[in-house]
Amino acid sequence: MSEARVTIRTGVGLHARPASRLVREAAKHKCEITIEYRDKKAEAKSIIQVLTLAVKDGQEIIIRAEGEGEEAAVASLLRLLNNLGGAEKQP
């Protein structure tokens, strides 16, 4: 399993456009990818589940991937979030 803690810095959190871009990027990977926020988990390939998390700007999420290409999946989602307005990877 590969994971990363990330503080969302998109200006709007993970709503509408940023969430749809995240879901599209996650769908490119074969592994299972989940997002955890405030004790809730969502399948990263489901727009409904990601939107249901209601992640606000400045909040931390955990991206977890398990299976084939898990490290590449986490890295690509981190790159995407940085390109959407920034994200801060936590140690």
C-alpha positions in Angstrom: 0.0 0.0 0.0 1.2 3.5 -0.9 -0.2 6.6 0.8 0.3 10.3 1.2 -1.2 13.0 3.4 -2.0 16.2 1.5 -3.4 19.6 2.4 -5.7 20.7 -0.3 -5.0 24.2 -1.7 -7.3 24.6 -4.7 -9.1 27.7 -3.4 -12.4 25.8 -3.3 -11.5 22.4 -1.8 -12.4 19.2 -3.6 -15.6 20.5 -5.2 -17.0 20.2 -8.8 -14.1 20.8 -11.2 -11.2 19.8 -9.0 -13.0 16.6 -7.9 -13.9 15.7 -11.5 -10.3 16.1 -12.5 -9.1 14.0 -9.6 -11.6 11.2 -10.5 -10.5 11.2 -14.1 -6.8 10.9 -13.1 -7.6 8.1 -10.6 -9.5 6.2 -13.3 -6.3 6.0 -15.4 -4.8 3.6 -12.8 -5.5 -0.1 -12.3 -5.0 -0.1 -8.5 -7.7 0.7 -5.9 -7.5 4.3 -4.7 -9.2 5.8 -1.7 -9.4 9.2 -0.2 -9.8 9.6 3.5 -11.1 12.8 5.1 -12.3 13.2 8.7 -12.9 9.5 9.3 -14.8 9.2 6.0 -13.5 7.2 3.1 -14.3 7.5 -0.6 -13.4 5.6 -3.7 -11.3 8.0 -5.7 -12.8 6.8 -9.0 -16.3 7.8 -8.0 -17.3 11.5 -8.4 -20.3 11.1 -6.1 -18.2 9.6 -3.3 -15.5 12.2 -3.6 -18.0 15.1 -3.6 -19.7 13.5 -0.6 -16.6 14.0 1.4 -17.0 17.8 1.1 -13.3 18.5 1.5 -12.8 22.2 2.2 -9.7 24.2 1.1 -6.9 24.0 3.6 -7.9 20.6 4.9 -5.8 17.5 4.9 -6.7 14.3 3.1 -5.0 10.9 2.9 -4.7 9.3 -0.5 -4.2 5.5 -0.4 -3.5 3.2 -3.3 -3.2 -0.5 -3.3 -2.4 -2.8 -6.2 -0.6 -2.6 -9.5 1.0 0.8 -10.0 0.1 2.1 -6.5 3.1 4.4 -6.1 2.7 5.9 -9.6 -1.0 6.5 -8.8 -0.3 8.4 -5.6 2.4 10.4 -7.4 0.1 11.3 -10.3 -2.7 12.5 -7.9 -0.2 14.6 -5.9 1.0 16.2 -9.2 -2.6 16.9 -10.2 -3.4 18.5 -6.9 -0.3 20.7 -7.1 -1.3 21.8 -10.6 -4.9 22.6 -9.5 -3.7 25.4 -7.3 -1.4 23.7 -4.9 -1.3 21.1 -2.3 1.1 20.6 0.6 2.4 17.1 1.1 2.7 16.3 4.7 5.6 14.2 6.1 
